[in-house]
């Protein structure tokens, strides 16, 4: 069971991720996106997923019982090749519904002080 006191806990990545044109092209091809000039809107998940998983792993989440509930993105500007991004992930909510734990994590990608993308992942930990 997740401790509700983890709400508000933030994990900031220790290193930045340099976005390459190769990474954008590879991700775009894998989802059938023909435009390789900027990253596809969902490209940010390839950076934020690892950071949010570290945060949740430290919080005692049992990954064998997790199903993905929802994902949303707020894109303030497109990610482009050459961006150096730092990820900050915060546990926004933890609640119990019908015996299942539901946790929402917000991950922000920043280029210096500029917020580029925020994404929210909602995970359901089955009872």
Backbone torsions as a table, in degrees:
resi	resn	phi	psi	omega
1	UNK	NA	132.7	178.9
2	UNK	-75.0	139.8	178.5
3	UNK	-79.3	122.4	180.0
4	UNK	-61.1	-16.3	178.1
5	UNK	-69.4	-8.2	178.5
6	UNK	-77.7	-12.5	178.5
7	UNK	-60.1	130.1	-178.3
8	UNK	95.8	-12.1	179.3
9	UNK	-66.6	135.8	-178.0
10	UNK	-124.9	141.2	174.4
11	UNK	-121.9	121.9	177.6
12	UNK	-106.6	126.5	179.9
13	UNK	-57.2	141.5	-177.8
14	UNK	-77.2	-25.4	-178.4
15	UNK	-127.4	157.3	176.6
16	UNK	-89.7	159.3	176.3
17	UNK	-109.1	122.2	176.5
18	UNK	-87.4	120.5	-179.6
19	UNK	-82.4	123.5	179.4
20	UNK	-104.3	158.1	175.4
21	UNK	-63.4	-35.6	178.3
22	UNK	-60.9	-42.6	179.3
23	UNK	-65.0	-41.8	177.9
24	UNK	-63.0	-47.1	-179.3
25	UNK	-62.0	-46.6	-178.7
26	UNK	-61.9	-45.9	179.6
27	UNK	-63.6	-45.3	-179.3
28	UNK	-59.5	-45.0	178.1
29	UNK	-61.5	-38.9	-176.2
30	UNK	-66.9	-23.8	179.1
31	UNK	-108.6	5.3	177.5
32	UNK	78.6	22.1	179.2
33	UNK	-85.8	121.1	-177.1
34	UNK	-80.7	-16.4	-177.9
35	UNK	-90.2	116.4	179.8
36	UNK	-105.1	4.9	-176.4
37	UNK	-71.2	-38.6	176.8
38	UNK	-129.8	162.3	179.6
39	UNK	-68.4	144.0	174.7
40	UNK	-59.9	152.9	-177.7
41	UNK	-54.0	-32.1	-178.3
42	UNK	-91.3	3.0	-180.0
43	UNK	-57.0	-33.7	-175.8
44	UNK	-57.8	-27.3	-179.3
45	UNK	-63.6	-26.7	179.3
46	UNK	-67.7	-18.6	177.0
47	UNK	-99.5	-45.7	-172.2
48	UNK	-74.6	-27.3	-174.9
49	UNK	-59.1	-47.7	-178.6
50	UNK	-62.8	-41.0	-178.9
51	UNK	-67.3	-44.3	-179.3
52	UNK	-68.5	-32.4	177.0
53	UNK	-65.3	-38.8	176.6
54	UNK	-60.3	-45.1	179.7
55	UNK	-60.9	-46.7	-177.5
56	UNK	-71.4	-33.7	178.1
57	UNK	-62.6	-41.9	177.9
58	UNK	-66.2	-19.5	-177.4
59	UNK	-92.2	1.2	176.2
60	UNK	88.9	17.7	179.2
61	UNK	-67.2	132.3	177.3
62	UNK	-90.8	98.0	-174.7
63	UNK	-63.9	-18.7	-179.7
64	UNK	-72.5	-13.2	-178.9
65	UNK	-113.2	11.6	-173.2
66	UNK	-94.4	134.4	168.0
67	UNK	-124.8	149.0	-178.4
68	UNK	-79.6	125.9	-177.5
69	UNK	-96.5	-43.0	-174.3
70	UNK	-163.8	157.2	177.0
71	UNK	-147.0	134.7	173.1
72	UNK	-142.6	156.0	-175.7
73	UNK	-130.5	144.4	168.3
74	UNK	-122.3	109.8	-175.1
75	UNK	-102.9	113.9	-178.7
76	UNK	-86.1	-28.3	170.5
77	UNK	-159.8	156.3	179.5
78	UNK	-65.1	148.4	171.5
79	UNK	-81.0	133.9	-179.0
80	UNK	-127.0	160.5	175.7
81	UNK	-58.4	136.7	-178.8
82	UNK	99.7	-15.8	175.9
83	UNK	-63.3	137.3	172.7
84	UNK	-112.6	110.0	-169.5
85	UNK	-114.1	136.7	172.7
86	UNK	-107.2	136.8	179.1
87	UNK	-104.1	135.1	173.9
88	UNK	-124.6	121.7	-179.4
89	UNK	-115.8	134.3	-178.3
90	UNK	-128.9	133.6	173.5
91	UNK	-78.3	114.9	-176.7
92	UNK	-90.9	-39.9	-179.2
93	UNK	-145.6	150.3	169.3
94	UNK	-138.6	125.0	178.3
95	UNK	-146.0	163.8	178.9
96	UNK	-114.9	127.9	178.1
97	UNK	-131.7	120.6	179.8
98	UNK	51.8	38.6	177.9
99	UNK	84.5	-9.7	178.5
100	UNK	-94.7	140.0	175.0
101	UNK	-88.2	135.1	178.4
102	UNK	-122.4	124.0	-177.8
103	UNK	-123.7	136.2	177.0
104	UNK	-117.1	129.2	179.5
105	UNK	-118.8	129.3	173.3
106	UNK	-99.9	130.9	175.7
107	UNK	-119.7	128.7	179.2
108	UNK	-111.2	135.0	173.1
109	UNK	-107.3	125.0	-178.1
110	UNK	-120.6	137.9	170.8
111	UNK	-106.5	98.5	-170.9
112	UNK	66.2	-124.5	178.8
113	UNK	-93.1	-3.0	-176.2
114	UNK	-86.9	122.5	173.7
115	UNK	-76.7	122.6	-176.3
116	UNK	-100.3	-49.9	-177.6
117	UNK	-143.9	139.8	167.2
118	UNK	-118.5	139.3	176.1
119	UNK	-134.7	150.3	178.7
120	UNK	-122.1	127.4	176.5
121	UNK	-115.1	127.3	175.6
122	UNK	-109.8	123.6	-178.2
123	UNK	-116.5	141.8	177.7
124	UNK	-111.2	123.3	176.2
125	UNK	-99.5	107.0	-175.6
126	UNK	-63.5	141.8	179.3
127	UNK	-66.8	NA	NA
